[in-house]
Amino acid sequence: MSIQWFPGHMAKAKREAQEKLKIIDVVIELVDARIPLSSRNPVIDELAKNKPRLMLLNKADLADPKRTEQWMSYFKEKGFAVLEINAQKGTGVRKVPEVVLDLAQPLIEKMKRKGMNPRAVRALILGIPNVGKSTIINRLAKKKIAKIGDKPGVTKAQQWIKVGQEMELLDTPGILWPKFNDEAVGFRLALTGAIKEEIFDFQETTVFLLKFLKENYPERLMERYGLEDIPEEMVQLYDQIGRKRGCLMGGGLIDYDRVAEILFREFRSGMLGRISLEAPN
Ligand SMILES: Nc1nc2c(ncn2[C@@H]2O[C@H](COP(=O)(O)OP(=O)(O)OP(=O)(O)O)[C@@H](O)[C@H]2O)c(=O)[nH]1
C-alpha cells in the first residue's frame, strides 16, 4: 500500500466503505493487536453504528499476551465481540464464522418471523493498510483471492466468498486511513509497519521505541543487548547498546544511526520478543 492519505483519499475511502456497508449484516474490524487503538480509525464507529461488530486483534503472535487479554476485555466492555488471531498462521480464524453467525442471530430470527427463508449472513472486513486484511480474507476463503489494485475505469462487481454454508464475505476489504492526530500514534504505526518508511522520521521513531522499551520492557533490552542495568540517560543507553554491538565510528564514537537501525529491525522482526506498544487507558 503506497497511498499517501490526503483529504481527497480519505473522503473517497469513507464513501467506498459506506457504500459497501449498505449490504452488510456484520462488520468485522481488523486491528493490530500491538496497537489496537492507534491502528483503528474512529470513523468506523460512525460508519458501522447499529451493526453488530466483531473486533479481530490480528498479529497476536507479535503482541504481549498479557496486554492482549486486557484489550479483549476493553473491547468487550464497549460492546464488541472480540477474538485474538494470527491470520498468517490461521490461529483463531476458525472461530470467526461462528462468532459472525452468533452476532447475526437476531437478524436471522427476524427474517424467520417475517416468514422469509434466512439467507447467508453477509460480512465485510474493514481496517487500515497492512493490518492483514488480505491475509485473513484468503484464510477464510481457503484459497488465494487475487489482489485487485486501483484500476481507473474498471468497475469490479461485488464478489462474495462463501465461508461455510451460512456466511458470505465480501472479497475486497474496506480500507480506512490511519489516524494522524498524534505524534505517538504515528510512531506506533511506523514501528508496526502500517505506514511507509519514507513518511516518518527514522531517528525520532527509534528514540520513541527505546524510551518505550526502557519504561515498559527493560528486561528485554537487558537480555537482548547484554546490559547489566538500564542507565537513566537515553544517550548512555544508546552508547551501551552501540558498544555491545560494535557500532563504532572512528575515534571510538558510537554510530547512532547503526544503533537505531538495529533496534528498529530487531523490534520489527520480533527479536525483542512479543511486545505491545499500547495499553488500554
Ligand atoms: N506475524 C504476523 N504477520 C501477519 C499476520 N497477518 C498478516 N501478517 C503480515 O502482515 C503483512 C500485511 O498483510 P496483508 O494481508 O497484505 O495486509 P492488508 O491489510 O491486506 O494490507 P493492504 O493491502 O496494504 O491494505 C503481510 O506481510 C502479512 O504476511 C499475523 O497474524 N501475524
The ligand as a MOL file (V3000), in Angstrom:
LIG
                    3D

  0  0  0     0  0            999 V3000
M  V30 BEGIN CTAB
M  V30 COUNTS 32 34 0 0 0
M  V30 BEGIN ATOM
M  V30 1 N 3.2060 -12.0190 12.1960 0
M  V30 2 C 2.0540 -11.8640 11.5640 0
M  V30 3 N 2.0350 -11.2750 10.3450 0
M  V30 4 C 0.8530 -11.1420 9.7190 0
M  V30 5 C -0.3590 -11.5800 10.3020 0
M  V30 6 N -1.3650 -11.2820 9.4360 0
M  V30 7 C -0.8020 -10.6910 8.3720 0
M  V30 8 N 0.5390 -10.6060 8.5340 0
M  V30 9 C 1.5110 -9.9890 7.6060 0
M  V30 10 O 1.2360 -8.5980 7.5160 0
M  V30 11 C 1.5190 -8.1020 6.2220 0
M  V30 12 C 0.3280 -7.3590 5.6640 0
M  V30 13 O -0.7160 -8.2760 5.4080 0
M  V30 14 P -1.8560 -8.0020 4.2990 0
M  V30 15 O -2.8320 -9.1160 4.3920 0
M  V30 16 O -1.2380 -7.7200 2.9840 0
M  V30 17 O -2.4850 -6.6610 4.8830 0
M  V30 18 P -3.6400 -5.7570 4.2530 0
M  V30 19 O -4.4020 -5.2140 5.3990 0
M  V30 20 O -4.4030 -6.5110 3.2280 0
M  V30 21 O -2.7690 -4.6140 3.5930 0
M  V30 22 P -3.1510 -3.5130 2.4430 0
M  V30 23 O -3.2960 -4.2580 1.1590 0
M  V30 24 O -1.9610 -2.6110 2.4870 0
M  V30 25 O -4.3980 -2.8010 2.8600 0
M  V30 26 C 1.9350 -9.3130 5.3910 0
M  V30 27 O 3.3350 -9.3730 5.3640 0
M  V30 28 C 1.3570 -10.4860 6.1830 0
M  V30 29 O 2.0740 -11.6780 5.9790 0
M  V30 30 C -0.3090 -12.1890 11.6150 0
M  V30 31 O -1.3150 -12.5590 12.2330 0
M  V30 32 N 0.9250 -12.2890 12.1710 0
M  V30 END ATOM
M  V30 BEGIN BOND
M  V30 1 1 1 2
M  V30 2 2 2 3
M  V30 3 1 2 32
M  V30 4 1 3 4
M  V30 5 2 4 5
M  V30 6 1 4 8
M  V30 7 1 5 6
M  V30 8 1 5 30
M  V30 9 2 6 7
M  V30 10 1 7 8
M  V30 11 1 8 9
M  V30 12 1 9 10
M  V30 13 1 9 28
M  V30 14 1 10 11
M  V30 15 1 11 12
M  V30 16 1 11 26
M  V30 17 1 12 13
M  V30 18 1 13 14
M  V30 19 2 14 15
M  V30 20 1 14 16
M  V30 21 1 14 17
M  V30 22 1 17 18
M  V30 23 2 18 19
M  V30 24 1 18 20
M  V30 25 1 18 21
M  V30 26 1 21 22
M  V30 27 2 22 23
M  V30 28 1 22 24
M  V30 29 1 22 25
M  V30 30 1 26 27
M  V30 31 1 26 28
M  V30 32 1 28 29
M  V30 33 2 30 31
M  V30 34 1 30 32
M  V30 END BOND
M  V30 END CTAB
M  END
